[in-house]
């Protein structure tokens, strides 16, 4: 086992371990001959040291990575300088990229569509260069995308991206190294044709790129499941949820994430689609268009309304004529009046949950129907949202007389629990009742309604008000909730950049960002 201070090949001194993965460890090292720092990839099997045929296969895989990278000279592909072929395993000497991975960045925040489109164009240009050299990457994922230090031309955006780890690349014409049934790569990013073994080509890498961009903007991995087998089954057969936060990037994602590789756009057309998003131009798909065309005047723009997904969305704001605004206002006023009359007539109450749920009827078959309050913009799908039925819980506090609106955008809350959005209404209400035994004022909201939260969850919270994240932690500590699993100060807003505003215990020296700059 290598250790800090070791010198390899009489020249490379190991300085610091940068990270480990399934195929080895990456070190920061000093080249004592050229007096520069480099990255050394110690390539070794994940288990006990291999011998015989297994060792030969591993060594050949490393040599293949070196040859693959040497054939691609591109600013968005990591540069390989040297290979140290020594026992018990070889080492790759590569350029040292100060910065972090895309995975590190996405753990802090999601990307706006335009930033993701710029990132996608850089990775696509790297793939086009690799494909032209006969190299398929086959393991494109956020952890294999390195980000250089921020450049002057993009001080507030995503730094330039570099694609790395071609260790399982398939060089056209080379011998297949994996035995039948072996799985190399990250299951949730593998293209369906690779899983089926029906042949693969550049389109398989484009599928993986599409998933990386989906995760970057939506904040969730759409095909990840609890086990590898379940994930592979989802890759093969389950529909990819339509993107709801991707805005102008959504058409490109939907075009990439089709299971028939022949129907995916080629690299040239995809580059044009991403360029349109990055430049703020509406992409107009035609049979002959090589570049996007400018959009019509703003008042004439009518973005398509998604119909395949009934969940909450965050569409780009658009202008409405006074006539439309007036008509909508009249309809909303009539609906609100009717709802008030029914509430007074039937004696319906409010259970204090965020989201403004009202309860109609009585007995075990009473149904709860979410309704938007005046503090949130009306949703295009609110009229078609399904009703949810759940038996009343004895432990749930009695409904209050006045409905509680969801928290307004731009405030701190104490997050107490996160329940998957796929849970039934009965499960959600039962767990909320358990939280309310300790914190009676606890409410819930849908994380999809706030860009600063990861979508796909019911979030149980204490509304405060809190001056900042530390105040939320103090509130929880007074009630015995002192761990990161029981309380986190979170900032609610419509800005995805506020995802990083998370204040975690202990109260004495909290971790994370506890105040809004």
LUMKE-752095 format. One record per residue (C-alpha): x, y, z. Coordinates in steps of 0.5 Angstrom, whole numbers, plus 2048, in hexadecimal, padded with zeros to 3 digits. Each point is the difference from the previous one (the first is absolute). Example, Ala and Ser with C-alpha at 12.3 -4.5 7.8 and 13.67 -1.06 7.14 Angstrom:
BEGIN
8197F7810;8028077FE;
***
This chain:
BEGIN
800800800;8038077FE;801805805;801808800;8078017FF;8027FA7FC;8038017F9;7FE7FD7FA;8057FE7FA;805804804;7FD8077FE;7F9801802;7FF801808;7F97FF803;7FD806803;7F97FF802;7FA7FB7FE;7FB8047FC;7FB7FA800;7FE7F97FF;7FB7FC7FB;7FF7F97FE;8068007FC;805803804;803806803;8028077FE;806804803;802807800;8087FF7FE;8068047FF;8047FE7F9;807801803;8038007F9;7FC8067FD;7FE803807;7F98007FF;7FA7FD803;7FC7FB7FD;7FA7FB801;8027F8801;7FB7FB7FF;8027FA804;7FC7FB7FC;7FE7FA804;7FA7FB801;7FB801805;8017FA804;8067FC802;8068017FB;7FF7FC7FA;8057FB7FD;8007FC7F9;7FB8017FB;7FC805804;807804801;8018007F9;7F98037FE;801805805;8078027FD;7FD8007F9;7FA805802;805805803;8048007F9;7FA8017FC;7FE806804;8078037FF;7FF7FE7F9;7F98037FF;802806804;8068017FC;7FC8007F9;7FC806803;803807800;7FA804802;7FF806806;7FA7FC803;8047F9800;8057FF806;8078007FD;8047FA802;808801800;8037F9802;7FF7F9802;8047FC806;7FF7F97FE;8027FD807;7FE7FA805;7FB7FF803;7FC8057FB;8018057FB;800808801;7FD8057FC;804807800;7FB8057FE;7FF808800;7FE802807;7F9804800;7FF805806;7F9800801;7FA7FB802;7FC7FB7FC;7F98027FD;7FD7FB806;803804805;7FD8077FD;7F97FC7FF;8007FE808;800808801;7FB8027FB;7FC7FF7F9;8028037FA;7FC8057FC;7FE7FE7F9;8058057FC;8067FD805;7FE7F97FF;8008017F8;807804800;8037FA804;7FC7FB7FB;8038037FA;8077FF803;7FF7F9802;7FD7FF7F9;8068037FD;8057FB804;7FB7FA7FE;8018027F8;807800801;8007FA803;7FB7FC7FB;8048037FA;8067FC803;7FC7FA801;800800807;7F97FF804;800803807;7FB7FB803;800803807;7FD807800;7FE803807;801806804;8067FD804;8047FF7FA;7FF8077FE;805805803;7FF807800;8068057FF;801806804;7FB8067FF;8028047F9;800807800;7FA8007FA;7FC7FC805;801802807;7F97FE802;7FF7FA7FC;8027F9800;8078007FE;8037FC7FA;7FF7F9800;8057FA7FF;7FE7F97FE;8047FB804;8007F8801;8017FD7FA;8027F9804;7FA7FC7FD;8008047F9;7FF7FB7FA;8058027FB;7FD7FD7F9;8047FA7FD;8027FE807;7FF7FA804;7FA800804;8037FF807;7F97FF804;7FD7F9801;7F97FF7FE;7FC802806;805805803;7FE807801;804806800;7FE807801;7FB803804;7F97FD7FF;7FB806800;8048037FB;8017FA7FB;7FC8007F9;7FB7FB7FF;8037FD7FA;8077FF805;7FB7FC805;7FD7FC7FA;8077FE7FD;7FD8027F9;8058047FE;803807802;8038067FC;800808802;7F9800801;8017FC806;805806803;7FA8057FE;7FB7FD804;805800806;8018077FF;7F9802800;7FF7FC807;806805802;7FC8067FE;7FA7FD803;8037FF807;8038077FF;7FA8047FF;7FA7FC803;8047FE807;7FE7F9800;8037F97FC;7FA7FE7FC;8027F9800;8037FE806;7FD7FB804;8027FC807;8047FB7FD;8047FF7F9;7FB7FB7FD;7FA804802;8048067FD;8027FC7F9;7F87FE800;7FE808800;8068017FB;7FD7FB7FB;7F8801801;7FE806805;7FE8067FD;805806801;7FB805804;7FF8077FC;805805802;7FC806804;806805801;8047FF7FA;7FC8067FC;8038017F9;8057FA801;7FA7FB801;7FF7FF7F8;8087FE800;7FF7FB806;7FA7FD7FE;8037FF7F9;8067FC803;7FD7FC805;7FC7FB7FB;8027F9800;8007FF7F9;8078037FE;7FE8017F9;7FB805802;805804804;8038077FD;8077FF7FD;806804803;7FF8067FB;7F9801801;8017FF808;805805800;7FB8057FC;7FB7FF805;804801806;8038067FD;7F98037FF;7FF7FF808;807803802;7FF8067FB;7F9801803;7FD7FF7F9;7F97FB7FF;8027FA7FC;7FC7FF7FA;8017F97FE;7FF7FF7F8;8037FB7FB;8058047FD;802805806;807800802;800806805;7FA802804;7FC8067FD;7FF807804;7F97FF804;7FA8047FE;7FE807804;7FF7FF808;7F88017FF;8007FA7FB;8037FB804;7FC7FA802;8047FB804;7FD7F97FF;7FC7FE807;8027F9802;7FA7FB800;8047F9802;802802807;7FB803805;805801805;802807802;8048047FB;804807800;7FF8037F9;8048067FE;7FB806801;7FD8037FA;7FC8067FE;7F8800800;7FC8057FD;7FB804804;7FA7FC7FE;8037F9802;802803807;7F9803801;7FD7FA7FE;8047FB804;7FF805806;7F87FF7FF;8017F9800;8047FF806;7FC805804;7F97FC7FE;8047F9802;802803807;7F9803802;7FD7F97FE;8067FD804;7FE804806;7F97FF800;8017F9800;804800806;7FB804804;7FB7FC7FE;8037F9801;804802806;8077FE7FD;806801804;8088017FF;8057FB803;805805800;8047FD7FA;8048047FB;7FD8007F9;7F9802803;7FD7FA800;7F8800802;7FC7FA802;7F97FF7FD;7FB7FA803;8017FC806;8027F9802;8057FC7FE;7FF8017F8;801808801;8058027FB;805806800;8018047F9;806804800;7FF8087FE;8048057FF;800807804;8018077FE;807800802;8027FB7FA;7FF8017F9;7FA7FC7FD;8037F97FD;7FE7FE7F9;7FE7F9803;7FC802806;7FA7FF7FD;8027F97FE;8037FE806;7FE7F9803;7FC800807;8047FC805;7FB7FC805;8037FE807;7FD7FD806;800806806;8057FE805;7FF801807;806802802;8008067FB;7FE807804;7F98037FE;7FF8047FA;801807801;7FB8057FE;8048047FB;8047FD7FB;808801800;8038027FA;8077FD7FD;806804802;8018067FC;8078007FC;806803803;7FF7FD807;8047FB805;7FC7FA803;8027FA804;8007FA7FC;7FE7FA805;7FF7FA7FB;8007FF7F8;7FB7FB7FE;8007FD7F9;7FB8037FB;7FE7F97FE;7FD7FF807;7F97FF801;7FC806803;7FE7FB806;8087FF801;8028077FF;7FA802805;8027FA805;807803801;7FE807800;7FC7FE806;8067FD803;8048067FF;7FB804803;8007FD807;806803801;7FF8077FC;7F98017FF;8018067FB;8037FB7FB;7FD8017F9;8027FD7F9;8028037F9;8027FD7FA;8078017FE;7FE8007F9;7FD807801;807803802;8068007FC;805801806;7FD7F9802;8027F97FD;7F97FE7FC;7FC7FA801;7FF800808;7FB802805;804804805;7FD801807;802806803;7FF805806;7FF8077FD;803805805;8018057FE;807800801;8068057FE;8057FB7FE;8027F9800;803800807;7F9803803;7FD7F97FC;8057FC804;7FF803806;7F87FF800;8027F97FE;8057FF806;7FB802805;7FB7FB7FE;8067FA800;8018007F9;8088017FF;8027FB7FB;8008027F8;7FB7FA7FF;7FB804804;8018077FF;8038047FA;7FF8087FF;7FE8017F9;7FF8067FC;7F98007FB;8018047FA;7FF7FF7F9;8078017FE;8047F97FF;806803802;7FD801807;8017F8801;806801803;7FD804806;8007FA805;801801807;8027F9804;8017FF807;803800805;7FE807803;806802803;8048007F9;7FB7FE7FA;8027FD7FA;7FE8037F9;7FE8077FE;7FB803806;7FF8077FD;7FE8037F9;8068047FE;
***
